[in-house]
Structures are given as C-alpha cells and as structure tokens.
C-alpha cells in the first residue's frame, strides 16, 4: 500500500515537470523557427533568389539546430492607392520543423523587389 502511495505521489510530481520541459522545448523550437523566417525575409528583401522550400543549407547554416527546418515562401501583389496605381508585395514565410507547422510570418515590401 505504501509503495502504491509513493508511486502516485512521484507521478504527481513528475508529470508537471515533464509537461513543463515539453513546453520549454516547443517554445525554443518556435524561437528558432522565427529566427529562420526572419532571415529568409531579410535575404529575400536583399535580393536573394530562393526555391521554395528553403532549407538550412540554402541559407548556409551549418548548425544541426536548423537541420529539419524548412520554409515555404509565397508572394502576392497587393494594389495600393486609388485604383491600384501602386503595388506592394505581401511576402508570406511559413516555417515547419519536421513537417510540423511552427510559425508564419508576413510582411509587405516594395514592388521594386520584383
């Protein structure tokens, strides 16, 4: 009886610790995915050409941290002003880690990038 009570008490202590560790790991992966997406956006704006999906090798990342991360890039022209006289580009970067969606970043950039 005592060992059963001890096992339940240990499980009650260990389960929250395990859940907290999993949440911390997920948060770290999201931070890495956000950095990856921000780097893709910066390089795209700077004029680099990418084939979607973008991988860590495409960005020259040697670290294994980014090994399973991929980013899909989508662009869409957005008319601006009266009667769509000007145009901006809506750049969408969707990052996944081991094919699990992690984060989506969107930004508007000037159409001179085309």
C-alpha positions in Angstrom: 0.0 0.0 0.0 2.8 2.4 0.9 4.6 1.7 -2.4 1.4 2.4 -4.3 1.0 5.8 -2.5 4.7 6.6 -3.1 4.2 5.8 -6.9 1.2 8.1 -7.1 3.0 10.9 -5.3 6.0 10.5 -7.6 3.8 10.6 -10.7 2.0 13.7 -9.4 5.4 15.4 -9.1 7.0 14.2 -12.3 4.0 14.8 -14.7 4.1 18.6 -14.3 7.9 18.6 -14.7 7.7 16.6 -17.9 4.9 18.8 -19.3 7.0 22.0 -18.4 10.1 20.5 -20.2 8.0 19.7 -23.3 6.5 23.2 -23.3 10.0 24.7 -23.0 11.3 22.6 -25.9 8.4 23.7 -28.1 9.0 27.3 -27.2 12.7 27.0 -28.1 11.8 25.4 -31.5 9.4 28.3 -32.2 12.1 30.9 -31.4 14.4 29.1 -33.8 11.7 28.9 -36.5 11.0 32.7 -36.0 14.7 33.5 -36.5 14.8 31.3 -39.6 11.8 33.0 -41.1 13.1 36.5 -40.3 16.4 35.6 -42.0 14.6 34.3 -45.1 12.6 37.6 -45.3 15.7 39.8 -44.9 17.6 37.9 -47.5 14.6 37.9 -49.9 14.4 41.7 -49.5 18.1 42.0 -50.1 17.6 40.3 -53.5 18.5 36.6 -52.9 16.6 34.1 -55.0 15.2 31.1 -53.3 13.5 27.9 -54.5 10.7 27.0 -52.1 11.0 25.3 -49.7 14.1 27.0 -48.3 16.3 24.8 -46.1 19.2 25.5 -43.7 21.6 24.6 -46.5 20.1 27.3 -48.7 20.9 29.9 -46.0 24.4 28.4 -45.3 23.5 27.3 -41.7 26.0 24.6 -40.7 24.4 24.0 -37.3 22.3 20.9 -36.7 19.8 23.1 -34.9 18.2 24.1 -38.2 18.6 20.7 -39.9 14.9 19.8 -40.1 13.6 23.3 -40.6 12.0 24.3 -44.0 10.3 27.5 -45.1 7.8 27.8 -47.8 7.7 31.3 -49.5 4.7 32.8 -51.1 4.3 36.2 -52.7 1.2 38.1 -53.7 0.9 41.5 -55.3 -1.2 43.9 -53.3 -2.7 47.0 -55.1 -2.2 50.3 -53.2 -3.7 53.7 -53.7 -6.5 54.9 -55.9 -7.5 52.3 -58.5 -4.4 50.2 -57.5 -1.9 52.6 -59.0 0.9 51.4 -56.8 1.8 47.8 -55.8 3.3 46.2 -52.8 4.3 42.6 -52.3 2.8 40.5 -49.5 5.6 38.1 -48.6 4.5 35.1 -46.6 7.0 32.7 -45.0 5.7 29.5 -43.4 8.2 27.6 -41.4 7.9 23.9 -40.4 10.1 21.7 -38.3 10.0 18.0 -39.3 6.9 18.8 -41.4 5.1 20.2 -38.3 3.9 23.8 -38.9 5.7 26.1 -36.4 5.2 29.8 -37.5 4.0 32.0 -40.3 5.5 35.5 -40.8 4.0 38.0 -43.3 5.4 41.3 -44.4 4.7 43.9 -47.0 7.6 45.0 -49.2 8.0 47.5 -52.0 7.3 46.2 -55.5 10.7 47.2 -56.7 11.9 43.9 -55.4 10.4 42.1 -58.4 
